Each structure stands twice: as structure tokens, then as C-alpha cells.
Amino acid sequence: MKRKGIHMKGISPLIATVLLMGITILMAVAIGPWAMKLATDASQGATNSANQDMLCRSTAYGFDSDYGNSGISWNFNGTNGTVTVKIINTGSQNLYNFSLELTMQTPTGTRLIVYPEINITSETQRTLTNPLKPGYDWIIEAEVESINDTWSLTKVKVINEVCPRISPSADV
């Protein structure tokens, strides 16, 4: 007795291999650029981080304690005033683009004053093309706005663009 059945034929091994290779190539074309960009970005991030660490290791500066009060001089009158700091570059890295952060004691607590309420005067700002070189000192002057004459200055922090995490501060 002969059985009647359904005979199914599969695709030939050659066609299956060609289809699998085609699908693999299409996936590589679709995913390849994304994977390359991801690898390049990760590599660039690691390089930038290593470069930043090298810059920070050679960054060192502090207040000149022979100037003013712990390297700081200030004059506040009403809602405006000036702050002057003298810093010394004790590291081996050129420093530039400084900013100041003032801590003020107010009747209601502590208040932090930063840019845009503190503006380094252009005549005293150091730049990439005219930096504070290692072994040199410099006086930075800043105009301060939006303060109150009942507040008192308690701390000054100097921040630089080269390595912002290396930022000396002085209590006054």
C-alpha cells in the first residue's frame, strides 16, 4: 500500500547560503557605521579625558599671601564693588580665562556670587594667547554687581578654564 502524503521540498543549500550571506552583508552595512561611530566616540572620549588629566596634573596656582588679606582685596559700596586677587602660577601649565566665585554671608544665610554678577576686567584677564605663565604672578580685578552692603565676604575661589577642578580658594 502506497501512502499518499505531502512532499515538501526545501530550498537548495546553495540558495540558502547565498541568502544568509546577503542578510549578513545587509546587517553589516546597516550596523557597521553606527558601530564605527560608537567606537570612535568612545576612543575620543578616553583621549580627551587622558589629555584633561595631564593638563590638571601640571596645573597648580594659589593666592599670594603678601597681597591684601590672604591674597585678596575688596571694596563693596552699596550694591556694587570690586574684588582683586593676586595669584601665583606654581605649576608647569599656562593658565587663562579666570573667573571668581564669592561666598557672602547674608542676614539669611550664605549666598554664592558668580558670573554674570562678577566680571573680570578685560585688562586683567589672561587669555590663551596671553596666559599666566608658570612661575609668574598676576593681579585679577573684577567688578561685582547685585550685592548688598549688609553682606560680608567670607571666601573667594579662583577658577581657570584649563582645569576648572583645580581652583584654589581663600577664607577672608
C-alpha positions, 0 to 999 in steps of 0.5 A, spaced: 500 500 500 502 506 497 501 512 502 499 518 499 502 524 503 505 531 502 512 532 499 515 538 501 521 540 498 526 545 501 530 550 498 537 548 495 543 549 500 546 553 495 540 558 495 540 558 502 547 560 503 547 565 498 541 568 502 544 568 509 550 571 506 546 577 503 542 578 510 549 578 513 552 583 508 545 587 509 546 587 517 553 589 516 552 595 512 546 597 516 550 596 523 557 597 521 557 605 521 553 606 527 558 601 530 564 605 527 561 611 530 560 608 537 567 606 537 570 612 535 566 616 540 568 612 545 576 612 543 575 620 543 572 620 549 578 616 553 583 621 549 580 627 551 579 625 558 587 622 558 589 629 555 584 633 561 588 629 566 595 631 564 593 638 563 590 638 571 596 634 573 601 640 571 596 645 573 597 648 580 596 656 582 594 659 589 593 666 592 599 670 594 599 671 601 603 678 601 597 681 597 591 684 601 588 679 606 590 672 604 591 674 597 585 678 596 582 685 596 575 688 596 571 694 596 563 693 596 559 700 596 552 699 596 550 694 591 556 694 587 564 693 588 570 690 586 574 684 588 582 683 586 586 677 587 593 676 586 595 669 584 601 665 583 602 660 577 606 654 581 605 649 576 608 647 569 601 649 565 599 656 562 593 658 565 587 663 562 580 665 562 579 666 570 573 667 573 571 668 581 566 665 585 564 669 592 561 666 598 557 672 602 554 671 608 547 674 608 542 676 614 539 669 611 544 665 610 550 664 605 549 666 598 554 664 592 556 670 587 558 668 580 558 670 573 554 674 570 554 678 577 562 678 577 566 680 571 573 680 570 576 686 567 578 685 560 585 688 562 586 683 567 584 677 564 589 672 561 587 669 555 590 663 551 594 667 547 596 671 553 596 666 559 599 666 566 605 663 565 608 658 570 612 661 575 609 668 574 604 672 578 598 676 576 593 681 579 585 679 577 580 685 578 573 684 577 567 688 578 561 685 582 554 687 581 547 685 585 550 685 592 548 688 598 552 692 603 549 688 609 553 682 606 560 680 608 565 676 604 567 670 607 571 666 601 573 667 594 575 661 589 579 662 583 577 658 577 581 657 570 578 654 564 584 649 563 582 645 569 576 648 572 577 642 578 583 645 580 581 652 583 584 654 589 580 658 594 581 663 600 577 664 607 577 672 608 
